[in-house]
Amino acid sequence: MAASAKMRDVFDTFPSTAEGSAPEDRGTIPMRLLREALLDVARNHALPSLHRNGVSVADLDDEDGRISVERYAAIWLAVAEATGDEFFCMNPRPLRTGSFAFLTRATLHCGTLREAVHLALGFLSVMLDGMNGRLVEEDGVAYLTLTDAGVVQRCFTYFTYWLIVHGLMCFLVKQRIQIRAIEVVTPPPDDPAAYRVLFSDEIRFSQAENRLIVASDVLDRPVRATPADRDGFLRRAPANILVKYRNDAGTVARIKHLLRSRNPEAWPDFAQVAASFDVSTSTLRRRIENEGQSFQDIKDSVRKEIAVHLLRTTRLSLSVISGAVGFSEASSFVRAFRKWTGVNPGVYRTRRP
């Protein structure tokens, strides 16, 4: 379907808003999230020395301050050693030191990621009081849900839980697992952008449930990590799960940049993309598979970005938006959008703050 002149004008605003966070933010964590991490620790324990990790009291109070992933990870390890709790003392029952290593070793014996997710959620449900995770799959969408026994936790608590689970998932299949969305029951914090930089661009606050949403078919992937991989992974943890699984200088990012620069009706096919990068199709396919995606995944990701941009910034009908992202029928677009985000586009438009 050809986009109308109005549609073209609206689409022209998309590429400039779609490139994500500033590069200098991607290897750092907002200082306010370190304060969130230490909040419950400070109530019940003496804080480990922050000076040893290059953080002063003045740094901790800096509203615009940032800390490197490596320093944040070192403080996380220091807190776990001092308190015997790998979950920042945010639960009545501590997540005993060594729990994440044990879980990593246990899930290596699973055949598929689906089996490993069931095991991981079950293990954490036993270890943490009142935080019960389960996996629900519906219409090609997998919902990792977290119930909290009626006691609403802090935003940071839910996101730390999902950070641990998602980091483990990516390690087990040795590929990036794309998060479709994260939903939490809590209202937006003062700086929701801080969470989006660290966790996922698609975060929804004030929702009915706590859920991490991925495509169901990723759970079919086999567990590929080996004991040798495990040892290296655990030596680098938790720094390696604090960094979002994306490579902003990689091949997938370059293809996304190319697609964002054009209206979907003029997108090149796979062979044309390979030619524009001056590589063979087999080389291009291998490179994007090494980053855990396919050409179809990349196109769907950019289609989703365009659709979300139009739903947030315009009142265009779903029929017009579906045509703008390359669907001939609105019903096909609705099904695809639900798979991308876990909700229908009409619901998304009304829920988005």
C-alpha positions in Angstrom: 0.0 0.0 0.0 1.4 3.4 -1.0 1.7 5.9 1.8 -0.3 9.0 1.5 1.4 12.4 1.3 0.4 13.0 4.9 1.8 9.6 5.9 5.1 10.4 4.2 5.4 13.7 6.1 4.8 11.8 9.4 7.3 9.1 8.5 9.9 11.7 7.8 10.0 12.4 11.5 10.7 8.7 12.3 14.4 8.2 11.5 15.6 11.1 13.6 13.8 9.7 16.7 14.7 6.0 16.2 18.4 5.8 16.9 18.2 5.3 20.6 20.3 6.6 23.5 23.4 8.7 23.3 26.5 6.5 22.8 28.1 7.7 26.0 25.2 6.4 28.0 25.4 2.8 26.8 28.4 1.7 28.8 27.3 3.4 32.0 24.5 3.3 34.5 22.7 6.3 36.0 23.9 6.9 39.6 20.3 7.1 40.7 20.0 3.3 40.0 23.0 2.7 42.2 21.2 4.6 45.0 18.1 2.3 44.3 20.4 -0.8 44.5 21.7 0.3 47.9 18.5 1.5 49.5 17.5 -1.8 51.3 21.1 -2.7 51.9 21.7 0.5 53.9 18.6 -0.1 56.0 19.8 -3.4 57.3 23.6 -3.6 56.9 26.7 -1.5 56.9 27.5 -0.5 53.3 30.7 -1.9 51.9 33.3 0.8 51.0 32.3 2.6 47.9 35.5 4.5 47.8 37.3 1.3 46.9 35.2 1.3 43.7 35.7 5.0 42.9 32.4 6.3 44.2 32.2 9.1 46.8 29.2 10.3 48.8 29.1 13.4 46.5 29.0 11.1 43.4 26.2 9.1 44.9 24.1 12.3 45.4 24.8 13.5 41.8 21.4 13.5 40.1 23.0 13.5 36.6 25.9 11.3 37.5 26.7 8.0 35.9 28.9 5.0 36.9 30.6 2.5 34.7 29.2 -1.0 34.3 32.4 -2.4 35.7 32.2 -0.3 38.9 28.5 -1.0 39.4 29.2 -4.7 39.0 32.1 -4.5 41.5 29.8 -2.9 44.1 27.1 -5.5 43.4 29.7 -8.2 44.2 30.9 -6.4 47.3 27.4 -6.1 48.6 26.7 -9.8 48.0 29.9 -10.7 49.9 29.2 -8.3 52.8 25.5 -9.3 53.2 25.4 -12.9 51.8 22.6 -11.7 49.5 22.9 -11.5 45.7 19.6 -9.6 45.4 20.5 -6.3 47.2 18.6 -7.3 50.4 15.3 -6.5 48.6 13.5 -9.7 49.7 12.8 -11.0 53.2 14.7 -14.2 52.3 18.2 -13.4 51.0 19.3 -14.8 47.6 22.3 -16.6 49.1 25.7 -16.0 47.6 26.3 -18.6 45.0 22.7 -18.9 43.9 23.2 -17.4 40.5 26.2 -19.7 39.9 24.1 -22.7 41.0 21.3 -21.7 38.7 23.7 -21.3 35.8 25.1 -24.7 36.3 21.7 -26.3 36.6 20.2 -24.8 33.5 23.1 -26.0 31.4 21.6 -29.5 31.5 18.3 -28.3 29.9 17.7 -29.2 26.3 15.9 -26.0 25.2 15.6 -22.5 26.5 12.0 -23.2 27.3 13.1 -25.9 29.8 15.7 -23.6 31.2 13.2 -20.7 31.8 10.8 -23.0 33.6 13.7 -24.2 35.8 15.0 -20.7 36.5 11.6 -19.3 37.4 10.9 -22.2 39.6 14.2 -21.9 41.4 13.8 -18.2 42.0 10.2 -18.8 43.3 11.7 -21.1 45.9 14.5 -18.8 46.8 12.6 -15.5 47.1 9.6 -15.1 49.3 6.4 -13.9 47.6 8.0 -13.6 44.2 6.6 -16.4 42.0 7.5 -16.6 38.4 5.8 -18.6 35.7 5.9 -18.9 31.9 2.7 -18.5 29.9 2.6 -18.8 26.1 -0.2 -17.5 23.9 -0.5 -16.8 20.1 3.2 -16.8 19.5 4.0 -14.7 22.5 5.8 -15.8 25.7 5.0 -14.0 29.0 7.4 -14.5 31.9 5.1 -13.3 34.7 6.0 -12.4 38.2 3.4 -12.3 41.0 4.3 -10.7 44.3 1.8 -12.1 46.8 -0.1 -8.8 46.9 2.9 -6.8 48.1 4.0 -4.4 45.5 7.8 -4.1 45.3 9.9 -1.2 44.1 10.5 -0.7 40.4 14.1 -1.6 40.8 13.3 -4.9 42.5 11.3 -6.1 39.5 13.8 -4.9 37.0 16.7 -6.6 38.8 14.8 -9.9 38.8 14.2 -9.6 35.0 17.9 -8.5 34.5 19.0 -11.8 36.1 16.6 -13.9 34.1 17.2 -12.3 30.8 21.0 -12.3 31.2 20.9 -16.0 31.9 18.7 -16.7 28.9 21.0 -14.9 26.5 24.0 -16.8 27.9 22.4 -20.2 27.6 21.7 -19.8 23.9 24.8 -17.7 23.2 22.6 -15.2 21.4 20.8 -11.9 22.1 17.2 -12.5 23.2 15.1 -9.6 22.1 12.8 -8.2 24.8 9.5 -7.3 23.3 8.4 -5.4 26.4 8.7 -5.3 30.2 5.5 -4.4 32.1 5.4 -3.6 35.8 2.6 -2.8 38.2 4.4 0.3 39.7 3.9 3.8 38.4 6.7 5.4 36.5 9.7 6.4 38.6 11.1 10.0 38.5 13.5 9.0 35.7 12.0 6.2 33.6 14.6 6.9 30.9 17.2 5.5 33.2 15.4 2.1 33.2 14.9 2.1 29.5 18.6 2.7 28.8 19.6 -0.2 31.1 16.9 -2.7 30.5 14.6 -2.2 27.5 13.3 0.7 25.3 9.8 -0.8 25.6 8.8 -0.5 29.3 5.2 0.0 30.4 4.4 1.2 33.9 1.2 1.0 36.0 0.2 -2.3 34.3 -2.0 -5.1 35.7 0.9 -7.6 35.9 4.7 -7.8 36.1 5.8 -9.4 32.8 8.8 -9.8 30.6 7.6 -10.5 27.1 9.5 -12.3 24.3 8.6 -14.1 21.1 7.6 -17.7 21.9 9.7 -19.2 19.2 12.9 -18.1 20.9 12.2 -20.6 23.6 12.7 -23.4 21.1 16.4 -22.6 20.8 18.7 -25.2 22.1 20.9 -24.6 25.1 24.3 -24.1 23.4 26.5 -22.9 26.3 29.1 -25.4 27.6 30.8 -25.8 31.0 33.8 -23.9 29.6 31.4 -21.1 28.6 29.9 -21.2 32.0 33.2 -20.7 33.8 34.0 -17.6 31.7 30.5 -16.3 32.1 30.5 -16.5 35.9 33.9 -14.9 36.1 32.6 -11.9 34.3 29.2 -11.7 36.1 27.4 -9.6 36.9 29.0 -7.0 34.5 28.1 -9.2 31.5 24.3 -9.1 32.3 24.3 -5.4 33.1 25.1 -4.6 29.5 22.1 -4.9 27.2 22.6 -7.5 24.5 22.9 -5.3 21.6 25.9 -4.1 19.5 25.4 -0.6 18.3 28.3 -0.9 15.9 27.4 -4.4 14.6 25.9 -5.6 11.3 22.3 -5.7 12.7 22.6 -2.1 13.8 23.9 -1.1 10.3 21.0 -2.8 8.6 18.5 -1.2 10.9 20.1 2.2 10.2 19.7 1.5 6.4 16.1 0.5 6.8 15.2 3.4 9.0 16.4 5.8 6.3 13.8 4.6 3.8 10.1 4.2 3.7 9.2 0.5 4.1 7.8 0.3 0.6 11.2 1.1 -0.8 13.2 -1.3 1.4 16.0 -3.3 -0.3 15.8 -7.1 -0.3 18.5 -9.2 1.3 20.7 -9.5 -1.8 20.6 -5.7 -2.3 21.6 -5.1 1.4 24.5 -7.5 1.0 25.6 -5.6 -2.2 25.4 -2.3 -0.4 27.7 -3.6 2.3 30.0 -5.1 -0.3 29.7 -8.7 1.1 28.2 -11.9 -0.2 24.8 -12.9 1.0 26.2 -15.9 2.8 28.7 -13.7 4.7 25.9 -11.2 5.6 23.6 -14.0 6.8 26.4 -15.5 9.0 27.1 -12.1 10.5 23.5 -11.4 11.5 23.0 -15.0 12.8 26.1 -14.5 15.0 24.3 -11.6 16.5 21.3 -13.8 17.2 18.9 -12.5 14.6 17.6 -13.0 11.0 16.9 -10.5 8.2 13.2 -11.0 9.0 13.8 -10.3 12.7 15.5 -7.0 11.7 12.8 -5.9 9.4 10.1 -6.8 12.0 12.0 -4.8 14.6 12.1 -1.7 12.4 8.5 -2.1 11.4 7.6 -2.3 15.1 9.6 1.0 15.8 7.7 2.7 13.0 4.4 1.5 14.2 5.1 2.5 17.8 6.3 5.9 16.7 3.1 6.5 14.7 0.9 5.2 17.5 2.6 7.5 20.0 2.7 10.6 17.9 -0.3 10.5 15.6 -4.0 9.7 15.6 -3.7 7.8 12.2 -6.0 4.8 11.9 -4.7 1.3 12.3 -5.5 0.7 8.6 -3.2 3.6 7.6 -0.4 2.6 10.0 -0.6 -1.0 8.8 0.0 0.1 5.3 2.8 2.4 6.3 4.7 -0.5 7.8 4.2 -2.8 4.9 1.0 -4.8 5.6 -1.8 -5.1 3.0 -4.4 -5.9 5.7 -4.9 -4.3 9.1 -5.7 -7.7 10.6 -2.3 -9.0 9.7 -0.7 -6.0 11.2 -2.7 -6.4 14.5 -1.5 -10.0 14.8 2.1 -9.1 14.1 2.1 -6.1 16.5 0.7 -8.4 19.2 3.6 -10.8 18.6 6.1 -7.9 18.7 4.9 -6.2 21.9 2.5 -8.6 23.6 -0.6 -6.4 23.2 -2.8 -5.2 20.3 -2.0 -1.8 18.8 -5.3 -0.2 20.0 -4.6 -1.3 23.5 -1.0 -0.1 23.2 -2.1 3.3 22.1 -4.5 3.7 25.1 -2.0 2.4 27.7 1.1 4.2 26.7 1.8 7.2 29.1 
